[in-house]
Amino acid sequence: MSKRKVVASMDVTDSHVDNGNEGSSGSKKSRVLPYEEAYLRSIPHATQYEKSFMHRDTITHVIATATDFIITASTDGHLKFWKKKHGEGIEFVKHFRCHLR
């Protein structure tokens, strides 16, 4: 057991503290899309939306439950469950295909 304590104490003393001034060699570079600015400008800025980018067709039903779930259904038979996360927005939970043709 004493070996593990020695190794653990060596790891703590030998660890490198990054102060943000040096670039880390292992960090990923973010990929820049050719028309990224145009994509960002086309995102709606309204507080309420009339179109969902998560459904392929027109949304027919939206239900909010007391347990912070939102259920949406569209005309093409897709049923989606969402969870409200206070302070963060909503998170996708589950997708069902009800009546596909």
C-alpha positions in Angstrom: 0.0 0.0 0.0 2.9 2.4 0.6 3.8 2.2 -3.1 0.5 3.5 -4.2 0.7 6.4 -1.8 4.1 7.3 -3.1 3.0 7.1 -6.7 -0.1 9.2 -6.0 1.9 11.9 -4.3 4.4 11.9 -7.2 1.5 12.4 -9.6 0.3 15.4 -7.7 3.7 17.1 -7.5 4.6 16.3 -11.1 1.3 17.5 -12.7 1.5 20.4 -15.1 -0.7 23.4 -14.3 -1.9 25.1 -17.5 -2.3 28.8 -17.0 -3.8 29.4 -20.4 -0.8 31.2 -21.9 0.5 28.1 -23.7 -1.4 26.3 -26.4 -1.8 22.6 -25.7 -0.6 20.3 -28.4 -3.4 17.7 -27.8 -6.3 20.1 -28.2 -8.7 19.6 -31.2 -9.0 22.4 -33.7 -12.6 23.4 -34.4 -13.6 22.8 -38.0 -14.8 26.0 -39.8 -17.6 25.4 -42.3 -17.4 27.3 -45.6 -20.7 29.2 -45.1 -20.8 29.2 -41.3 -21.7 32.9 -40.9 -24.6 32.4 -43.3 -25.9 29.4 -41.3 -25.6 31.4 -38.1 -27.5 34.4 -39.5 -30.3 32.1 -40.7 -31.1 30.8 -37.2 -34.3 32.4 -36.0 -34.1 34.8 -33.1 -37.7 34.7 -31.9 -38.8 33.6 -28.4 -41.4 31.3 -30.0 -41.0 29.3 -33.1 -43.6 28.2 -35.6 -41.4 25.6 -37.3 -39.5 22.7 -35.7 -36.2 21.7 -37.3 -36.5 18.3 -35.4 -39.6 17.2 -37.3 -39.7 16.7 -41.0 -43.4 17.5 -41.4 -46.0 19.8 -39.8 -46.4 19.5 -36.0 -50.0 18.6 -35.1 -49.8 18.2 -31.4 -47.7 19.6 -28.5 -48.4 18.4 -24.9 -46.5 19.6 -21.8 -46.8 17.4 -18.7 -46.5 18.2 -15.0 -43.3 16.2 -14.8 -41.5 18.6 -17.2 -41.9 16.4 -20.3 -42.9 17.8 -23.7 -44.4 15.5 -26.3 -44.7 16.5 -29.9 -46.3 14.7 -32.8 -46.2 15.5 -36.5 -48.5 14.5 -39.5 -46.0 12.0 -40.8 -46.5 9.8 -37.7 -43.4 10.7 -35.7 -43.8 11.1 -31.9 -41.0 12.7 -29.9 -40.4 13.1 -26.2 -38.4 16.0 -24.7 -37.3 16.8 -21.2 -37.3 20.4 -19.9 -34.0 21.3 -18.2 -34.4 24.4 -16.2 -31.9 27.0 -17.1 -30.6 25.0 -20.1 -33.6 24.5 -22.4 -35.0 21.2 -23.6 -33.3 17.9 -24.2 -34.4 15.2 -26.7 -35.3 11.9 -25.0 -37.1 9.4 -27.3 -38.5 9.0 -30.8 -41.4 6.7 -31.9 -42.7 6.1 -35.4 -46.5 5.7 -35.0 -48.0 5.2 -38.5 -45.5 5.4 -41.3 -46.6 4.9 -44.9 
